[in-house]
């Protein structure tokens, strides 16, 4: 059994959930699940994300060792992002959550006035 309890306010596991459970983190990790991607390709793939939000999300994931940034020796210089081994370990749960959301989107998009 784990020594962490997400029901406690000061539990490190709750901080971890805050890090990985926001929409953009889930979508970016899921988007990188197929392999490394250039910044522009990732931005094009993720509809509705601004450049600023993608940059902030990638930096947050990089700071927490979930994503690795690599400068490519191209002209002009490009940047590629990939999941680290820790990020790969998050891909399974994120993929399940993303697929669940896709499968139940219509059910959950119902009328909220009921």
Phi, psi and omega in degrees: 000145182286149177276355181261148181225108184296349178279347178272135185300325185260019182285130178301331179295328178291322176299319178297317177299319177301322181293313190259352187263002177279156186306310186291324177297315179300313183294319180293314178299315179298320179295328179273357182296335180275357180129178183302147178220144172290153180306310184295323178293320179295317178298318179294326182287328184264098180296137174086356179268134177280162177301317181298315182291322177296316179299314180298318181293314179298319179296318179297315180293325178292315178302329183261017174061033175260334182229144177245135179255133180228127176278128181269143179275067179238166176241116355290161182300135178244168179232139180235144178240144177215157176285140172281174174304322177295318177297321177299324180291337177277339185301320180302302179299322180294319179297318178298315179297315180296316179296319178300315180298319178297317182291331185248011183302316181294320180297322184272351180268016182293181181291122182278357185276359182291000000 
